[in-house]
Amino acid sequence: MAVKTNVQNTATLGNSNGFTEFRFRDALIRFRAPYSLEHYTRVKRWDAGYLVADAKYAHNAGDEEEYIDLVPILKDLYIDPDAFLFPIKNVEVAHA
């Protein structure tokens, strides 16, 4: 039986034009990505603002594990991390 994802509580992780993009509902958080990032391939773990994801880089044939901590990014943007992150239950890779 397939598990149905609740889109109201799902965020996406992607990249575009040299930036990592984290989207949740109407919010888009963008921050500079590594220069050789081609795309994220999967989200391995989501823990209230801390992401472990696999990413494809131009200089490597295989995926590499990437770690992203959104809490300091949100604080730098004057966004309350607790309020913003609380409703997010799942993060998926954004597909173009």
Chimera marker file (.cmm) of the C-alpha trace (Angstrom):
<marker_set name="trace">
<marker id="1" x="0.000" y="0.000" z="0.000" r="1" g="1" b="0" radius="0.5"/>
<marker id="2" x="1.443" y="3.370" z="-1.011" r="1" g="1" b="0" radius="0.5"/>
<marker id="3" x="1.654" y="6.084" z="1.616" r="1" g="1" b="0" radius="0.5"/>
<marker id="4" x="-0.094" y="9.255" z="0.525" r="1" g="1" b="0" radius="0.5"/>
<marker id="5" x="1.883" y="12.453" z="1.147" r="1" g="1" b="0" radius="0.5"/>
<marker id="6" x="0.036" y="15.394" z="2.680" r="1" g="1" b="0" radius="0.5"/>
<marker id="7" x="1.037" y="18.329" z="0.467" r="1" g="1" b="0" radius="0.5"/>
<marker id="8" x="-0.029" y="20.814" z="3.146" r="1" g="1" b="0" radius="0.5"/>
<marker id="9" x="2.827" y="19.576" z="5.347" r="1" g="1" b="0" radius="0.5"/>
<marker id="10" x="5.397" y="18.810" z="2.638" r="1" g="1" b="0" radius="0.5"/>
<marker id="11" x="8.255" y="21.104" z="1.652" r="1" g="1" b="0" radius="0.5"/>
<marker id="12" x="10.494" y="20.735" z="-1.394" r="1" g="1" b="0" radius="0.5"/>
<marker id="13" x="14.237" y="21.024" z="-1.889" r="1" g="1" b="0" radius="0.5"/>
<marker id="14" x="15.632" y="21.978" z="-5.270" r="1" g="1" b="0" radius="0.5"/>
<marker id="15" x="18.092" y="24.241" z="-7.002" r="1" g="1" b="0" radius="0.5"/>
<marker id="16" x="18.061" y="26.866" z="-9.735" r="1" g="1" b="0" radius="0.5"/>
<marker id="17" x="20.589" y="29.336" z="-11.143" r="1" g="1" b="0" radius="0.5"/>
<marker id="18" x="23.245" y="28.660" z="-8.508" r="1" g="1" b="0" radius="0.5"/>
<marker id="19" x="20.887" y="28.696" z="-5.541" r="1" g="1" b="0" radius="0.5"/>
<marker id="20" x="19.388" y="26.023" z="-3.336" r="1" g="1" b="0" radius="0.5"/>
<marker id="21" x="15.650" y="26.513" z="-3.016" r="1" g="1" b="0" radius="0.5"/>
<marker id="22" x="13.574" y="25.358" z="-0.066" r="1" g="1" b="0" radius="0.5"/>
<marker id="23" x="9.836" y="25.810" z="-0.659" r="1" g="1" b="0" radius="0.5"/>
<marker id="24" x="7.027" y="25.423" z="1.818" r="1" g="1" b="0" radius="0.5"/>
<marker id="25" x="3.514" y="26.573" z="1.018" r="1" g="1" b="0" radius="0.5"/>
<marker id="26" x="3.918" y="30.175" z="-0.233" r="1" g="1" b="0" radius="0.5"/>
<marker id="27" x="7.447" y="30.641" z="1.135" r="1" g="1" b="0" radius="0.5"/>
<marker id="28" x="10.626" y="30.301" z="-0.912" r="1" g="1" b="0" radius="0.5"/>
<marker id="29" x="13.965" y="30.362" z="0.917" r="1" g="1" b="0" radius="0.5"/>
<marker id="30" x="16.950" y="30.691" z="-1.436" r="1" g="1" b="0" radius="0.5"/>
<marker id="31" x="20.615" y="30.510" z="-0.538" r="1" g="1" b="0" radius="0.5"/>
<marker id="32" x="23.843" y="30.111" z="-2.475" r="1" g="1" b="0" radius="0.5"/>
<marker id="33" x="24.531" y="26.517" z="-3.549" r="1" g="1" b="0" radius="0.5"/>
<marker id="34" x="27.952" y="24.976" z="-4.176" r="1" g="1" b="0" radius="0.5"/>
<marker id="35" x="29.194" y="25.998" z="-7.634" r="1" g="1" b="0" radius="0.5"/>
<marker id="36" x="29.201" y="22.454" z="-9.035" r="1" g="1" b="0" radius="0.5"/>
<marker id="37" x="25.772" y="21.340" z="-7.746" r="1" g="1" b="0" radius="0.5"/>
<marker id="38" x="23.737" y="19.899" z="-10.603" r="1" g="1" b="0" radius="0.5"/>
<marker id="39" x="20.670" y="18.781" z="-8.612" r="1" g="1" b="0" radius="0.5"/>
<marker id="40" x="19.457" y="17.111" z="-5.459" r="1" g="1" b="0" radius="0.5"/>
<marker id="41" x="18.566" y="13.456" z="-5.968" r="1" g="1" b="0" radius="0.5"/>
<marker id="42" x="16.804" y="12.553" z="-2.712" r="1" g="1" b="0" radius="0.5"/>
<marker id="43" x="16.115" y="13.704" z="0.806" r="1" g="1" b="0" radius="0.5"/>
<marker id="44" x="17.361" y="11.083" z="3.232" r="1" g="1" b="0" radius="0.5"/>
<marker id="45" x="16.397" y="12.705" z="6.513" r="1" g="1" b="0" radius="0.5"/>
<marker id="46" x="14.358" y="15.645" z="7.784" r="1" g="1" b="0" radius="0.5"/>
<marker id="47" x="14.710" y="16.634" z="11.421" r="1" g="1" b="0" radius="0.5"/>
<marker id="48" x="12.996" y="19.932" z="12.239" r="1" g="1" b="0" radius="0.5"/>
<marker id="49" x="15.202" y="22.118" z="10.074" r="1" g="1" b="0" radius="0.5"/>
<marker id="50" x="18.138" y="19.807" z="9.518" r="1" g="1" b="0" radius="0.5"/>
<marker id="51" x="18.311" y="18.025" z="6.168" r="1" g="1" b="0" radius="0.5"/>
<marker id="52" x="20.450" y="15.181" z="4.939" r="1" g="1" b="0" radius="0.5"/>
<marker id="53" x="20.155" y="14.883" z="1.169" r="1" g="1" b="0" radius="0.5"/>
<marker id="54" x="21.964" y="13.268" z="-1.722" r="1" g="1" b="0" radius="0.5"/>
<marker id="55" x="23.165" y="15.604" z="-4.444" r="1" g="1" b="0" radius="0.5"/>
<marker id="56" x="24.753" y="15.229" z="-7.860" r="1" g="1" b="0" radius="0.5"/>
<marker id="57" x="27.830" y="17.386" z="-8.461" r="1" g="1" b="0" radius="0.5"/>
<marker id="58" x="29.555" y="18.040" z="-11.787" r="1" g="1" b="0" radius="0.5"/>
<marker id="59" x="32.934" y="16.813" z="-10.533" r="1" g="1" b="0" radius="0.5"/>
<marker id="60" x="31.681" y="13.422" z="-9.290" r="1" g="1" b="0" radius="0.5"/>
<marker id="61" x="29.938" y="10.600" z="-11.157" r="1" g="1" b="0" radius="0.5"/>
<marker id="62" x="28.070" y="9.451" z="-8.044" r="1" g="1" b="0" radius="0.5"/>
<marker id="63" x="25.881" y="11.198" z="-5.510" r="1" g="1" b="0" radius="0.5"/>
<marker id="64" x="27.368" y="12.930" z="-2.476" r="1" g="1" b="0" radius="0.5"/>
<marker id="65" x="25.720" y="13.416" z="0.891" r="1" g="1" b="0" radius="0.5"/>
<marker id="66" x="24.839" y="17.037" z="1.623" r="1" g="1" b="0" radius="0.5"/>
<marker id="67" x="23.929" y="18.528" z="5.017" r="1" g="1" b="0" radius="0.5"/>
<marker id="68" x="21.749" y="21.625" z="5.317" r="1" g="1" b="0" radius="0.5"/>
<marker id="69" x="20.812" y="23.348" z="8.570" r="1" g="1" b="0" radius="0.5"/>
<marker id="70" x="17.936" y="25.744" z="7.904" r="1" g="1" b="0" radius="0.5"/>
<marker id="71" x="17.723" y="27.160" z="11.438" r="1" g="1" b="0" radius="0.5"/>
<marker id="72" x="20.605" y="29.688" z="11.133" r="1" g="1" b="0" radius="0.5"/>
<marker id="73" x="19.447" y="30.626" z="7.622" r="1" g="1" b="0" radius="0.5"/>
<marker id="74" x="15.935" y="31.368" z="8.874" r="1" g="1" b="0" radius="0.5"/>
<marker id="75" x="17.288" y="33.353" z="11.831" r="1" g="1" b="0" radius="0.5"/>
<marker id="76" x="19.432" y="35.463" z="9.476" r="1" g="1" b="0" radius="0.5"/>
<marker id="77" x="16.247" y="36.207" z="7.509" r="1" g="1" b="0" radius="0.5"/>
<marker id="78" x="14.397" y="37.200" z="10.726" r="1" g="1" b="0" radius="0.5"/>
<marker id="79" x="12.023" y="34.247" z="10.351" r="1" g="1" b="0" radius="0.5"/>
<marker id="80" x="11.066" y="32.416" z="13.535" r="1" g="1" b="0" radius="0.5"/>
<marker id="81" x="12.456" y="28.896" z="12.909" r="1" g="1" b="0" radius="0.5"/>
<marker id="82" x="10.100" y="27.197" z="15.369" r="1" g="1" b="0" radius="0.5"/>
<marker id="83" x="6.962" y="28.704" z="13.835" r="1" g="1" b="0" radius="0.5"/>
<marker id="84" x="8.117" y="28.170" z="10.228" r="1" g="1" b="0" radius="0.5"/>
<marker id="85" x="9.405" y="24.602" z="10.639" r="1" g="1" b="0" radius="0.5"/>
<marker id="86" x="6.774" y="23.166" z="13.008" r="1" g="1" b="0" radius="0.5"/>
<marker id="87" x="4.138" y="22.272" z="10.361" r="1" g="1" b="0" radius="0.5"/>
<marker id="88" x="6.678" y="20.638" z="7.995" r="1" g="1" b="0" radius="0.5"/>
<marker id="89" x="6.435" y="16.872" z="8.339" r="1" g="1" b="0" radius="0.5"/>
<marker id="90" x="8.150" y="15.814" z="5.099" r="1" g="1" b="0" radius="0.5"/>
<marker id="91" x="10.621" y="17.186" z="2.553" r="1" g="1" b="0" radius="0.5"/>
<marker id="92" x="10.856" y="15.917" z="-1.017" r="1" g="1" b="0" radius="0.5"/>
<marker id="93" x="13.127" y="16.763" z="-3.939" r="1" g="1" b="0" radius="0.5"/>
<marker id="94" x="11.511" y="19.265" z="-6.295" r="1" g="1" b="0" radius="0.5"/>
<marker id="95" x="11.267" y="17.959" z="-9.831" r="1" g="1" b="0" radius="0.5"/>
<marker id="96" x="11.357" y="20.370" z="-12.731" r="1" g="1" b="0" radius="0.5"/>
<link id1="1" id2="2" r="1" g="1" b="0" radius="0.2"/>
<link id1="2" id2="3" r="1" g="1" b="0" radius="0.2"/>
<link id1="3" id2="4" r="1" g="1" b="0" radius="0.2"/>
<link id1="4" id2="5" r="1" g="1" b="0" radius="0.2"/>
<link id1="5" id2="6" r="1" g="1" b="0" radius="0.2"/>
<link id1="6" id2="7" r="1" g="1" b="0" radius="0.2"/>
<link id1="7" id2="8" r="1" g="1" b="0" radius="0.2"/>
<link id1="8" id2="9" r="1" g="1" b="0" radius="0.2"/>
<link id1="9" id2="10" r="1" g="1" b="0" radius="0.2"/>
<link id1="10" id2="11" r="1" g="1" b="0" radius="0.2"/>
<link id1="11" id2="12" r="1" g="1" b="0" radius="0.2"/>
<link id1="12" id2="13" r="1" g="1" b="0" radius="0.2"/>
<link id1="13" id2="14" r="1" g="1" b="0" radius="0.2"/>
<link id1="14" id2="15" r="1" g="1" b="0" radius="0.2"/>
<link id1="15" id2="16" r="1" g="1" b="0" radius="0.2"/>
<link id1="16" id2="17" r="1" g="1" b="0" radius="0.2"/>
<link id1="17" id2="18" r="1" g="1" b="0" radius="0.2"/>
<link id1="18" id2="19" r="1" g="1" b="0" radius="0.2"/>
<link id1="19" id2="20" r="1" g="1" b="0" radius="0.2"/>
<link id1="20" id2="21" r="1" g="1" b="0" radius="0.2"/>
<link id1="21" id2="22" r="1" g="1" b="0" radius="0.2"/>
<link id1="22" id2="23" r="1" g="1" b="0" radius="0.2"/>
<link id1="23" id2="24" r="1" g="1" b="0" radius="0.2"/>
<link id1="24" id2="25" r="1" g="1" b="0" radius="0.2"/>
<link id1="25" id2="26" r="1" g="1" b="0" radius="0.2"/>
<link id1="26" id2="27" r="1" g="1" b="0" radius="0.2"/>
<link id1="27" id2="28" r="1" g="1" b="0" radius="0.2"/>
<link id1="28" id2="29" r="1" g="1" b="0" radius="0.2"/>
<link id1="29" id2="30" r="1" g="1" b="0" radius="0.2"/>
<link id1="30" id2="31" r="1" g="1" b="0" radius="0.2"/>
<link id1="31" id2="32" r="1" g="1" b="0" radius="0.2"/>
<link id1="32" id2="33" r="1" g="1" b="0" radius="0.2"/>
<link id1="33" id2="34" r="1" g="1" b="0" radius="0.2"/>
<link id1="34" id2="35" r="1" g="1" b="0" radius="0.2"/>
<link id1="35" id2="36" r="1" g="1" b="0" radius="0.2"/>
<link id1="36" id2="37" r="1" g="1" b="0" radius="0.2"/>
<link id1="37" id2="38" r="1" g="1" b="0" radius="0.2"/>
<link id1="38" id2="39" r="1" g="1" b="0" radius="0.2"/>
<link id1="39" id2="40" r="1" g="1" b="0" radius="0.2"/>
<link id1="40" id2="41" r="1" g="1" b="0" radius="0.2"/>
<link id1="41" id2="42" r="1" g="1" b="0" radius="0.2"/>
<link id1="42" id2="43" r="1" g="1" b="0" radius="0.2"/>
<link id1="43" id2="44" r="1" g="1" b="0" radius="0.2"/>
<link id1="44" id2="45" r="1" g="1" b="0" radius="0.2"/>
<link id1="45" id2="46" r="1" g="1" b="0" radius="0.2"/>
<link id1="46" id2="47" r="1" g="1" b="0" radius="0.2"/>
<link id1="47" id2="48" r="1" g="1" b="0" radius="0.2"/>
<link id1="48" id2="49" r="1" g="1" b="0" radius="0.2"/>
<link id1="49" id2="50" r="1" g="1" b="0" radius="0.2"/>
<link id1="50" id2="51" r="1" g="1" b="0" radius="0.2"/>
<link id1="51" id2="52" r="1" g="1" b="0" radius="0.2"/>
<link id1="52" id2="53" r="1" g="1" b="0" radius="0.2"/>
<link id1="53" id2="54" r="1" g="1" b="0" radius="0.2"/>
<link id1="54" id2="55" r="1" g="1" b="0" radius="0.2"/>
<link id1="55" id2="56" r="1" g="1" b="0" radius="0.2"/>
<link id1="56" id2="57" r="1" g="1" b="0" radius="0.2"/>
<link id1="57" id2="58" r="1" g="1" b="0" radius="0.2"/>
<link id1="58" id2="59" r="1" g="1" b="0" radius="0.2"/>
<link id1="59" id2="60" r="1" g="1" b="0" radius="0.2"/>
<link id1="60" id2="61" r="1" g="1" b="0" radius="0.2"/>
<link id1="61" id2="62" r="1" g="1" b="0" radius="0.2"/>
<link id1="62" id2="63" r="1" g="1" b="0" radius="0.2"/>
<link id1="63" id2="64" r="1" g="1" b="0" radius="0.2"/>
<link id1="64" id2="65" r="1" g="1" b="0" radius="0.2"/>
<link id1="65" id2="66" r="1" g="1" b="0" radius="0.2"/>
<link id1="66" id2="67" r="1" g="1" b="0" radius="0.2"/>
<link id1="67" id2="68" r="1" g="1" b="0" radius="0.2"/>
<link id1="68" id2="69" r="1" g="1" b="0" radius="0.2"/>
<link id1="69" id2="70" r="1" g="1" b="0" radius="0.2"/>
<link id1="70" id2="71" r="1" g="1" b="0" radius="0.2"/>
<link id1="71" id2="72" r="1" g="1" b="0" radius="0.2"/>
<link id1="72" id2="73" r="1" g="1" b="0" radius="0.2"/>
<link id1="73" id2="74" r="1" g="1" b="0" radius="0.2"/>
<link id1="74" id2="75" r="1" g="1" b="0" radius="0.2"/>
<link id1="75" id2="76" r="1" g="1" b="0" radius="0.2"/>
<link id1="76" id2="77" r="1" g="1" b="0" radius="0.2"/>
<link id1="77" id2="78" r="1" g="1" b="0" radius="0.2"/>
<link id1="78" id2="79" r="1" g="1" b="0" radius="0.2"/>
<link id1="79" id2="80" r="1" g="1" b="0" radius="0.2"/>
<link id1="80" id2="81" r="1" g="1" b="0" radius="0.2"/>
<link id1="81" id2="82" r="1" g="1" b="0" radius="0.2"/>
<link id1="82" id2="83" r="1" g="1" b="0" radius="0.2"/>
<link id1="83" id2="84" r="1" g="1" b="0" radius="0.2"/>
<link id1="84" id2="85" r="1" g="1" b="0" radius="0.2"/>
<link id1="85" id2="86" r="1" g="1" b="0" radius="0.2"/>
<link id1="86" id2="87" r="1" g="1" b="0" radius="0.2"/>
<link id1="87" id2="88" r="1" g="1" b="0" radius="0.2"/>
<link id1="88" id2="89" r="1" g="1" b="0" radius="0.2"/>
<link id1="89" id2="90" r="1" g="1" b="0" radius="0.2"/>
<link id1="90" id2="91" r="1" g="1" b="0" radius="0.2"/>
<link id1="91" id2="92" r="1" g="1" b="0" radius="0.2"/>
<link id1="92" id2="93" r="1" g="1" b="0" radius="0.2"/>
<link id1="93" id2="94" r="1" g="1" b="0" radius="0.2"/>
<link id1="94" id2="95" r="1" g="1" b="0" radius="0.2"/>
<link id1="95" id2="96" r="1" g="1" b="0" radius="0.2"/>
</marker_set>
